[in-house]
Amino acid sequence: MGDGAGIGPEVTVGALVDDATASRCRPIVVGDAARLRRASEILGLRTDIVAIESVADAVFAPGRINVVDLELLPADLPWGAVSSSAGEAAYQYVRKASELATRGVVQGICTAPLNKEALHAAGHTYPGHTELLAHLTGTDEVSMMLATPTVNVIHVTTHLGLLDAVAAIEPGLVERTVRRGNHTLRDSGITHPRIGVCGINPHAGENGLFGYGEEEKQITPALEKLQADGIDVRGPLPADTAFFLATRGEYDLIVAMYHDQGHGPVKVLGIEAGVNVTVGLPVIRTSVDHGTAFDIAGTGTATADSMIEALRQAAQLSADT
């Protein structure tokens, strides 16, 4: 359910009453039933929000929302404010969902947004869902992929300062990131993904004009190895044109070297329908591509479009599990 002080409860309810969601999957919420009821009232929806002890107790019917209710939020929790209690609850929702997924009780996880400051205030010092889920599932390395209707982007590095990110980029990491992205797209039905890899410097270094040969040393060796294995990967590409080419249909996936290189274009192109997919986990996990939006939380104005799309992609990726 994400951070209970943010828009997570609202987008969760909004997505689960959507007819398309009901036709794709059988969703269970891990969260707080009382908070979801408040969100439903704010949205003006007639729902039957039912607390269940286990997934096996779920009953799927129009208007019913099944909740594994951890009952962690105070009744007077304000909307739109950082709260350590909400941060602790958000952590426990993810922990429980991860446990259910790793045991095979559920086939995928779809997360509403949490607030990093609240998470840290509760003593859980993770940069976000991606790193938290990696820890909970015992996974050494994962990748963040952002998917929109027009472009898919996977990141070689994510939550690092720019200087640290450039230092962390090396051929092995680039190669593993591309392989994870290629595997995920194949699982989603793209038989032969076309993958474009961004450079680090402006114009991908322009043959040594910019930078100190980072593309040749840190990226190109990985591409040569991937190409030898039959993966359709091209680059290093100037990042300022790679995304345009992807929106024109020339690439199925763009590989960004650092956080803002990938996030900026994606959020311009499709934040409302964007989805965050964690690639490399032993479980399927998708998420909305937006934050807790404290400025509008509790007002009933948040759109559930990204949550609906995240659920769709989770269901699609879970189809064979």
Disulfide bonds with the S-S distance in Angstrom:
none
